Amino acid sequence: MRTLFAYLTWFGMLGGVTLCAGQANRLVEEVRPASLRGHATVYETINRKAATNPVRDLKVYLFASEAVKPFEELQNKCRRVMRQPKADPVQIYQLCEIALNQAFQLVPTLPAVATAKTGGDGSFAFDNVAPGRLYHVIGIKSSEDGSPIVIVVKTSRLRPGQQLKLELSENEPWTGPIVE
């Protein structure tokens, strides 16, 4: 009887250890960091020839979604005026240009998770990003010919260990897609 009790105790402990090890592996998997990599490009037509060129020296910020509320307010200001059916195109342009310049000034003041700068080929990377969250990637750069460059991409909820590839295009409007 003692031997049977000893065997049952031993198997019970072994089962408990196995269960704890499985839980530990799952917890480690849940916190495994994700990474974001990407390129920033501009699509240009020069002398009737189209080319995609890298955007060099673009300052790229990684934000948790909650941190960009003031930025989204500027986007929405522009979106609202663009949706007005009888809005004056000049007025739309002027209001959106003002909001774009305000966004350019605002981005560096927001609490970023991380920052990077694009290289000669327009590439950037963020490693060791916490999974389970939504992020905004915003790239900014001053421009010699007028309006600053502001590029915005929203990520989906990152999974543990995910390696997300992003393409930032200067040709996309800084206001991004209109979300009702």
PyMOL commands that set and color helices and strands:
alter all, ss='L'
color gray80, all
select helices_A, chain A and resi 2-31+65-83+89-109
alter helices_A, ss='H'
color red, helices_A
select strands_A, chain A and resi 34-46+49-54+59-64+114-117+123-129+135-141+149-154+163-169
alter strands_A, ss='S'
color yellow, strands_A
deselect
rebuild
show_as cartoon
